[in-house]
Amino acid sequence: MAWNSALIWGEKTVLLSNAIDDVLWMANALVTNGQYRQAEELLVNPKYAKQVRASHNGRYLACVVAMRLGRAEAALDLLNTSTMHSTNNDMAQTPTAKRPAKAESPVTLFTDQSTTSPSVNTNVTEASIPLDPRAWMLYMQGACVIQLSNVGATDETPSIKRMQLQFQGAGSDRLMGMDAIVARIWTQALHVDARCWEAWTGLREYGLLTEIEETELVRAVDWTSCSGGSNVVAGFFRDYCLATQTSISQTSEDLSTVDATHRLLTAFPQLVHDPSLRTIQAARLLAHGHARSVLSYTMQVLEHRRVPDPSATSIHITALTMLRAKEA
């Protein structure tokens, strides 16, 4: 009832003010409530449509609505006319980074450091820089390509051909066709603003980067420019991104993820309770055969989250299965 009341009074506010900010707040509330057709009606209303298209937030909302209604082509048209692209397709060179001579064991990283580590005077909120709108628009373009692929689009589809021409450049030899396009788009989004978590998540969930490629990308993007020039903030974002990598190799000699986790927990001991970090750590432990240690991490995640966590649940069940197989 309270949510319905907010929508009703929000509608009255739009009628009384005719302000574009109120229109966008109302459209966002409708999108959040799953009322996509009502949001579309508001955004294409002749009274507001011109201002909506002139606004980054307005185009983004219109794109989200079009995607939710299964109109990826319409969403791409909106994005292609609004997104500003870098003219430099060259990827930044990966810097050489020295690692500690001896890394912490992944089993010991998540002992409760909140009581054993000294408090570090670091403030990750010292710089307030909004996400560059070009980054999330690029992310949406990649999502549009995926939606088109799911409904039968091919490399010969006109809109896909346009995307191929628009996003040319070096990419992974492993990827072909639309996968390669999406990887290039989302990688470019991260070079625009490295904090675009949707792009990181998409690249990971769709398997568009190998472990080595992902580590190199984390090191290549410019974290400082999107962190208000603060090395502390940039280090936090970079290390969190490294620490949450989902690609796990038992034979890899690159311990950057373990090192990043150690740095995070040393500087910010409160993160020992972060569910995402604990789930990733549980996955690493499982990959190295430490099934019993996994359960302490997954249990805390499952108890912390009211909504079931699919990743933690699957890791937990796998660890239990491994333990029972050993006992059998």
N, C-alpha and C positions, 0 to 999 in steps of 0.2 A: 504493500500500500504506500509506504513512504517513497519508493522509487517512482510509482505512478504519480504521486503528488508532485514530485520534483519535475517530471516531464510536463505535467499540466501547467504548473506555474512558470516553467521555463518557456513554454509556448507563448504565454501571456507577455513575458518579458520581451521576447522577440517582436511581437506585434506592437508593443509600446515603444521600443527603442529603435527598431530597424537597424541596429548596429551590427556590423559584420562579426565582431567578436562574440556577441550573443548568439548569432546564427550558428557559428561554428561550435560553440559550447553545446547548443541544443542538438546539432547534428552528431557531435561526438557522444552525447548521452544516448541518443537513439541507436547509434552503432553499438555502443557498449551493451545496450539492452536487447540487441539482436533485431531491431526494427529497421532493417536495411531499406525497405521500400519507402518508409516514411522519411528516412534520412535523405534518400535520393530526391524525393519530392521537394524537400526543403532546399537542397543544394542546387537544383536546377530551376527553382522558382525564378522567373524573370526579374524579380525585384533584387535578387541577391547573386544571380549566376555570374555576372561580370566580376563582382568583388571576390567571389569564391575562387574563380580561376586566376585572379591576380594575387592570391595568397598561397604561400607554400602549404600552410595547414589546410586550406580549403581544397587544394588539388590532391593532397594526401588523403583526406577524408573521402573525396569523390572517388579516388582510386580504390580505396579499401571497400567502399560500397559496391563499386563495379565488380571487384574480385569476388565479394561475397555473393553477388547475384550471378556469378558465372560468366561475366563479360570481360574476360582478360584482354580482348582486342581493344575495347573501349578504354580500359585502364591504361594500356600501352599508349594509346593516342594522347591521353592526358599527360602521361609522363614524358613522352617524346617531345612534347612542345614546351616542357617546363624545366627539364633537368639540364643543368649546365655541366658539361664534361671537360675534363682536363685534356689538353691537346698533347700532353706528353705520355706516351704509352709505355715508356721504358720503366721497368720495375727498379725500385731502389736496390742498391747492392746490400747484401747481408753483411753486417759488420762482424769482425772476428771477436768472439767473446771468450774470455778466460773463465774456466770453471774451477771450483775449489779442488784441491788435490784429492780430497776425500769427501764424498757426499754422505749425507745422513741416510741411514737405512729407511726404506719406505715404511717399515713396521713401526719405527719409533717416532716418526714425524708428528703423529697426532696424539701423543700423550698430552694430557691437559696442561698446556703451558700458561693458562690464565693465572695460575698461582705460582709458577716457577720462573716465568720470564719477567724481567724488569719492565716497567711501563715505559714505552717509548713516546716521546713527544712528537707525534706525527699526526697531522690533521688532513685527512684526505678530502675534506670538504672546503679547503681553503680557496679553491678556484671554482667558480660557478660559470661554466661555459656550456650553453645549450648545444645539443647535437646538431651538426651541420645538416640542414634539410636536404642537401644534395645526396648525402649518404643514405638516408632512409628512402629517398626516391629511387636511387640505384638499387637498393635492396628490393623494392617493390617491382622494379623492372625484371629482376631475376625471378621473382615469385610469379610474375605474369607468364614468363617463358615456361616455367614448370607447369602452370595450370594449362597452358595451351598444349604442352606435350601430353598431358594426361587426357586430353579430349581428342587426340589424334593428329595434332599438328606435326609436320615434318620439316626437314631442312629446306624444303621447297616452298613452304608456306610463305606468302609475301611478307608478313610481319616478322617472321623469323629471319628471312633474308635481310631485311632492313637492320635487324639487330646484329647480324653477323658483320655487316658493313660498318655499323656504328661502333662495335666493340672488337676491333681487330687488334691483334698484338700477340706477343709471346704467351704461351700457355703450356700446360702439362701435355706431354706426348701421350699420356694414358687416356686422355679424354677426347671424345669426338662429338661432333654435332652439337645438340642443344646443351649437353652437359658442359662442354667446353665454353659455350657462350655464358651460361649461368656462372661458372667459376670465374670467368674474366670480369663479369659485371660485379659480382659480390666482392671480388678482390679489389676492384677499383673503388667500391664503396668504402672499404677499410682504409684505402690510401687517402680518401677524402676525410674520413673521421674514423679513427681506429676503435672508437668506443661503440660502434654500431653492432650491438650484440646479436641482432637478428641475422646479420651477415655471417658472423662467426658461427652461430648455431646452424645456419643453413649449410655452410660449407662442410661442417662436421657431420650433420645428420644425413646428408646426401652423399657422403664419402667423396667429396670433390678434391680433397687434399690428402696427400700421404702425411705420415708423421713428420718426416723431414721437411716437406713443403710447408706444413703448418708452422713448424718452429721457425723456419726462415722468414715466413710472412710476419710472424709476431715481432721478429727482430727488425724487419725492414720498414714497417709502417712507422709514421711519426707520432709517437705518443705525447711528446712534449707540447706540440702545437695545439692539441685539443685538451690540454691540462693547465691552461693558463700560465705556461712557462714553469710550472712547479715540477721539480724532479721527483719529489715525494709522491705527488698525485700520479705522474706518469709511471713511476715505478710500481705503484699499487695496481694500476690498470694492466700494465704489461705482465707483471708476475701473476696476477689472477688469471689472465688469459692463458699463460703458459701452464699454470698449475691445474687448469681445468681441461687440458687437452684430453680428448677421448681416445685417440689412437695410442695403443699400448703395444710395445714390442719388447719381448723378453730378451732379444739379442742386441738391441740398440745400445750403443755405447754413449749416446747423447743423454745425459742425466739432467737436462735443462728443466724438465718438469719437476723433478725431485728438488733441485736447487731452488726453483721458484717457490715451491711450497714451503721450504725451509725459511726463505727470506720473508715470506708473508707472515708466517706464524711467529717469527722472531720480532718483526716490526709491529704486527697487529695480532697479539695473542687471542683476542676475542674471536678471531676467525676459526679457531679450533672447533667452534660449534656450527660453522657454516655447513648446511646440508649438502650443497653442491660439491664442496671440497671433500667432504667425508665420503660421498658416493663415489667420486672419482678415485679417491684413495682406496676405497674398498675394491674397486675394479682392478687397480694395480696389484693389490695384495692377492686377489683371486688369480690374476694372470701369473703370479709367481708362486702359486700353490699354497698360500697361507690362508686356507679356508677357515680355520678356526678364528683367526684374527679378524677376518672379514665381518663376522657376526656382530662384534661389538660396535662396529661402525654403522652397519645397516640397521641394527636395532635402534640406535639413537636417531637415525634419520626417520625411520618409520614411526617412531614415537613422537618425533617433533612435528611431523606433517599430519594435519588432519585429513587432507586429501591424499589418497594412496599415491606413492611415488613409483611409477612403473620401473625405472632404472634400478632403484634401490631394492625393490621387491624381487626383480629377476635375479639380481646379484645375490641376494639373501637366499633365494630358493636354490640357486646353483651351488652356493657354498654348503648348504645343508645336504644337498644330494651328494656332493663330493665326500663330505664327512661320513655319511651313512654308507657310501660305497666302500670307504676304507675300513669301517667297522664290520662290514658284512663278511 
